[in-house]
Amino acid sequence: MSSIKKLASQTAWYGLSSIAARFISYLLTPFLTYKLTEIAYGEQSIVYSFIPFLNVIVTHGMETAYFRFGSKENEEKIYHTSSFSMILVTALVIIGLVLWSAPVANLLQINLHPEYISLVAWVVGLDALTTIPFSSLRLAGKPKKFAFIKIGGILLNILATYVFISTLPQYAGTHPTSFIASIYKPGWEVGYILIANIIQNVFVLLLLQQEIRKLRFTFDFALWRKMMLYSLPLILVGFGGTINETMDRIMLGWWGPGESPDANKALAGIYSACYKLAILITISVQAFRMGAEPFFFKQAESDNAPKTYARVMKFFVITLCIMFLGVVLYLDIWKEFIRNPEMYVGLKVVPILLMANIFLGVYYNLSIWYKLSNNTMAGAWITLLGAAITILINYIAIPHFGYMASAWATFFCYGTMMIVSYKWGQKVYPIPYATKKLIAYFVICLMLFGINNLVRMVSQNQPFNYLFATILLFAFIAFVARIEKKELKTILNKQN
């Protein structure tokens, strides 16, 4: 099997689990936007925007360092050392969050519910314990087991959320003297969502027993020091990336143009719900990252590595362009996943966020140059540049433009990171990307999106509009297939 076909196969399995993971939010979006008020949905969005910052701390770059060193040195020693490091840091984070839950809740504008922060501590802590075992499965090339465990936990999460948010309140209402009614807390939906997440993480840990049982509490300080020197810049990358990906919801709560904190939480809820409609792009990027990181490190020793990376980039971008059109051309259908029509006002952010996340996907593909050259500090500087752009635009523009400012901040942040990484990387680790062709694909996508919008402005006939959108989508696919016909045949026919 060719290297690209192998990457595609593994990415498909990681994509399956990533799709399911995103579908926690996506399949639950209709349910939660129907069951929760805009304010409660905004609180949930803010809480779950805070969790990635904690994940950066508890993982402290050990996952990537595990791939970097695990492919060259004693994998068992690296497994034990990285796991012990994460367990220690996780314990400190849990203790800190439980002790200072009230100040953290005030910071996030959810001061009435400091108990949410204690629940967050356990969500993050239990999830952290699964990181290295899951990384072990990825390094060993076991995407099927990875996907099975991920999906099993996700299905349990969906079930538990439904029970807590729908079944329990109904039962408590019809049986007011029951034990359930005595312990059920009305208006505590975010807490129940977090408890469902904890149940999922416990279940996943049980399924990872085979990987967890091989852990030995041995710690190689010299190896750990080497891994930390490699991963410390990645912590900066993680913080910068989290600022870019999720902090806009928190900043909407701080600086939004609403007349009250609750009004700003509602804006965060609208923005977060509409952001979910970028799911096809974010799923693809996440699945690609999971499959590509170990793949790229293993390909590094090959003489054809730069050409392989360039080919991967091209077909990755083509896939994202097709998905972009698949969402924006049928946005009237996708919006139905948001069951609160009051939130439709935010749909105008969707095309901006889709393109922004395409830039992010390209950036992740480009980032291989600084990981292979052990120049992870370069990645830190690029991500911090993006974080500075995110904070600056949001700080200046959110008070005037609300969530539109957050969408454009995301666009310019990821666009800048993509361009800087490309220019810098080509000087350090030249890769023969088909740059002009990829830019042409982007431009064609935007032109087709514009044409579709013009037609919709004139035509009120929905069946015709959908037919026209479908023609545009398949025209793009046919055009790309014709241009890439020769290389597609080579990939599909190549063996080993």
Buried (B, 14 or more C-beta within 10 A) or exposed (E): EBBBBBBBBBBEBBBBBBBBBBBBBBBBBBBBBEBBBBBBBBBBBBBBBBBBBBBBBBBBBBBBBBBBBBBEEEBBBBBBBBBBBBBEBBEEBBEBBBEEBEEBBEBBBBEEBBBBBBBBBBBBBBBBBBBBBBBBBBBBBBBEBBBBBBBBBBBBBBBBBBBBBEEBBEBBEEEEEEEEBEEBEEEBBBBBBBBBBBBBBBBBBEBBEEBBEEBEEEBBEEBBEBBBEBBBBBBBBBBBBBBBBBBBBBBBBBBBBBEEBBBBBBBBBBBBBBBBBBBBBBBBBBBBBBBBBBBBBBBBEEEEBBEBBBBBBBBBBBBBBBBBBBBBBBBEEBBEBBBBEBBBEBBEBBBBBBBBBBBBBBBBBBBBBBBBEEBBBBBBBBBBBBBBBBBEBBBEBBEEBBBBBBBBBBBBBBBBBBBBBBEBBBEEBEBEBBEEBBEEBBEBBBEBBEBBEEBBEEEEEEEEBBEBBEEBBEEBBEEBEEBBEEBEEEBEEEEE
